[in-house]
Every structure is written in C-alpha cells, then in structure tokens.
Amino acid sequence: MVKSNLPLIVSLASLSQSFADQGAPSLPPGFHNDLDDISVSAGHFHTCAIESRPGVEFGGGIKCWGENAHGQATAPSGIFVQVSAGYMHSCAVGIDEQVKCWGKDFGVVPEGLFSQVSAGEFHSCGVMKDGSVKCWGANHWGEGAPNGGDFVQVSCGNGSTCGLRGNGLVECWGRNDKGQLDAPEGKVFKQISSSLNFHACGLEYESGDVSCWGWNHREQSESRTGPFVQVSAGSTSTCAIKEDQTVECWGAHQPIPHESLLDDQDMIYDQISLGVDHACGVTADGELHCWKKGSDFGAHQVPLGFAVA
Ligand SMILES: *[C@@H]1O[C@H](CO)[C@@H](O)[C@H](O)[C@H]1NC(C)=O
C-alpha cells in the first residue's frame, strides 16, 4: 500500500472525496496516486492552470498565459478538474468528465467520459472512464494508436505516447528514434511524464526511484534514486519532487526551479510541471510559482492574484 503520509495521497483523498461529492465515480482503484498535472501544466511556451473557487475544494475555471499565437492560451469557460498544456494546443477534463481542447489543429475530441487527458506536440490522448485510451490529432508515427485495455494515465510526447496500465506497467507507442518508447520492462510505476522532446520518465511504485528512457544527450534521462513523489519530464531536463517535497532536477539546467530553490531551500512543493524554458510548481502552501530561462513568451508570469486550485 502507499504510505499515508505522502502529500499527494492526501490531496488525492480529497480529490476522490470531491468527486464523490459531485456524484461522480472516484479515481480508478489501485495504487496510482497521481493524475498527470492535476491543476497546473507547463506547455511548450505557455502555462495553463485551474483556478480555485472560494469555498470549493476541487475544480475551477482555467487560465492560461504565455505564447498564444495559436490560441493555446485562450481557455474555454467552464469548470475543469485537470488540464494539460501541449505545444500549440491544450486540453482539459471538465467536471462533467468531457474533454475540451483549444489552440491549433487539435483534431476531433472523441465523445465519451474521460478521467484524464494529455496534450502532446500535435496529438492528444485521454484515459476514458472504462480505462481505454483514445487519441486524436496527428498520427504520423502511430502515436495515436494505443493498444486496448486498462490504463490509468496517459502522457503524450512528440510523435509518441506513453500509458500507465492499471497494473503499473508502462507501454509506449509512436516514434522510437531516440528510444522514447523503451520504458523499462516489468517495472511497476505509479506516475509517468513524457516530454515534448523525446524522453519520458516514470516514478517507480515501490522504491520511489525515477526511471527515464529516451533521448539522453543532456543526461535528462538518467535515473535517480528516490524516494520521490512526482516527476515531470521537460524539454532537456527532468525534475522530481522528493519525499520531503523539495525539488531535484537533472539534465540541462533549464528551466531553473532548482536554481530558484537554492535561494530558498525551505520551498516545498506538491506538484511540478516543466515546459521548455519555464517550469511551474504548486507549493505546499498552495501557491503557484513559475520560473524561466531565456524568452519564454511570458509563460512564467502567473497572473496577479491567481489562486491555483
Ligand atoms: C518534434 O520533433 C520534430 C522532429 O521530428 C521537431 O522538428 C519539432 O521541433 C519537435 N517539436 C517540439 C515541440 O519540440
């Protein structure tokens, strides 16, 4: 069983509770304790986050900022429970469990009820309530052609997709020129994250170690000994939250949450998400912080007064 002192478990317990309160089914059974980027998602050069509603524990409107040349930062109105910012588009799961996407050429979102969604480069995939994965948008490399069966999380990259099955095994499909499909066989994970730049990482269930696969030219796909509680694969770097909720990053030193953190060692995080030149994290106090390196189109500029859900 998962350790009950993990902060993510606490937030998921309340998340399930909130789902129950809404009369909707709870999260999938099992030990998977983390939906991908529940309330903040750093996309290529934009960020989307769910805004908290006063007095309501769960779900909210979406605000996006940063690069918006394709409308990827123009979020629809409505109440959403999970958001994923991709390259030129973004997608989110509504409180009604329908998925909406916005931005450039994202394709046709399938009908049906979803529990999670991920926006990649030119494609998107979602886990349906029955555990199947459906994908839409580009399918040049087979990134939109998952196997059947029971999934609990999906994470879209650039021409590739990885899915986490109910038994904790990871399966990836699409292009494999950098080994981005070569998830370690037989390892049991509880959360995965694909970058838009040919690498992916998973948080191992028992050890809390992070294993990565795919492009490793900047050592972004090195494995790290945990225990960690969440991992996010960025463009050429990887960051993970340790059990003490501080953040550790490796690979090319961009963006720079770890550098910011050096100035403030006490900063502890519940959630982190990496883009290309920026990253965002939700602190244990519930504040949304973002950092940047280089010109990130304002993707790190959290709107004044924004309260993350
Ligand atoms: C995806 O990969 C292609 C190379 O196949 C590259 O040209 C493109 O910039 C990548 N997209 C992103 C968002 O990094």
The ligand as a Gaussian input file, in Angstrom:
#p B3LYP/6-31G(d) Opt

LIG

0 1
 C        9.116000      17.445000     -32.544000
 O       10.058000      16.761000     -33.327000
 C       10.404000      17.371000     -34.541000
 C       11.413000      16.488000     -35.236000
 O       10.785000      15.342000     -35.704000
 C       10.968000      18.737000     -34.301000
 O       11.273000      19.376000     -35.525000
 C        9.979000      19.569000     -33.506000
 O       10.546000      20.818000     -33.180000
 C        9.593000      18.858000     -32.230000
 N        8.535000      19.601000     -31.560000
 C        8.694000      20.142000     -30.368000
 C        7.502000      20.800000     -29.806000
 O        9.730000      20.141000     -29.763000

